[in-house]
Amino acid sequence: MAKLEVPPTKSSLLALQRGLESAQEGYDLLEQKRQILVLELMGRLEAAKRAQKEVDAAMAAAFAAFRDAALRSGTEALAREALAITRAHRLTYSGRPVMGIDLPTVVAEHEPPKAEVSTASGSALSDAVIALFTKALDAIARLAEIENAVLRLASEVRRTQRRVNALDRVFIPDYKETIAYIEDVLEEREREQFVIMKIAKGPG
């Protein structure tokens, strides 16, 4: 029995054969895309691990400096110093297309570290805290960029895998089964016509 509801005719057979060829080409292209996406994803996962370590190290150094400054000056003094300092910073985003997906590039833009406190009444340790937390912003932006790319790539891999599976397990088998059914029907008709023509001719 045919999987696809089409009349068992030669025109249907030709259309199905063309459809099968297109489906197989689509499968090959999607499988190539899936493999490339998986490679991209695996590379980003490794990069994410490295970026996370960089963030952890940067934040650990910044908080260690903060503790030293708090022990030297006291938390109230640090709070007063922090209120007196205003520094511009922002995150900029741009996209880079990879296999039809927009992968992000995130950059932390901020003023370069400079002496903010020690030139007045504060401690040089406070300036070190500011510099280290500012430096950590770069590592955090890098991690955010990679993790966002990982999420987008993983989503596209799942979507592509579903399409590959649909072609491989449903569409292509249905086309092949229907083509085989129509070929059987057409062959049977040819045999019947041959027999009818032979009978019509009578004994030769």
C-alpha positions, 0 to 999 in steps of 0.5 A, a space after each residue: 500500500 502506498 504511503 502517499 495518496 497519489 494516483 498510480 500513474 507515470 506522471 505521479 511516478 516522475 513527480 515522486 522521483 523528482 521529489 525524492 531526489 530533492 528530499 535526498 539533496 535536502 537531507 545531505 545539505 541539512 546533515 552537512 549543516 548539522 555537522 558544521 553546527 555541532 563542530 561550532 557548538 563543541 568549540 564554543 563549549 570549550 571556549 565557554 569553559 575557558 572564559 568561565 575560568 577567566 571570569 572566576 579568576 578575575 572576580 576572585 582577584 577583584 574581591 580579594 583586593 576589595 577585602 584588603 581595601 575594606 580591612 585597610 580603610 573600612 567598608 564605610 570609607 569604601 562606600 563613600 569613595 564609591 559614591 564619589 566616583 562615576 565611570 562610564 561603561 556600556 556593552 555593545 552588541 553586533 551579530 555575525 552570521 554563521 550557517 544562517 544564525 546570528 552569533 553575537 559579539 559582545 564588547 565591554 566599553 569602559 574608561 581605562 583604569 586610572 587613579 581615582 582615590 589615592 590622589 585624594 584622601 583614599 587608599 591606593 588599594 581602592 584604585 586597585 579594586 576599581 581596576 580589577 573590577 573594571 578588568 573583570 568586565 571584559 572577561 564577563 562580556 566575553 563569557 556572555 558572548 560565548 554562552 549566548 552563542 552556545 544557546 543559539 547554536 544548540 537551539 539550531 542544532 536541535 531544529 536541524 536534527 529534527 528536520 534531518 530526522 523527519 526527512 530520514 525517517 518519514 519523508 524519504 521512506 514514504 517517497 520510496 515506498 510510494 514509488 515502489 508501489 506505483 512501479 509495481 502497479 505500472 508493471 502489473 498493468 503492462 503485464 495485463 495489457 501484454 496478456 490482453 494483446 496476446 489474447 486479442 491476436 489469437 493463436 499465431 
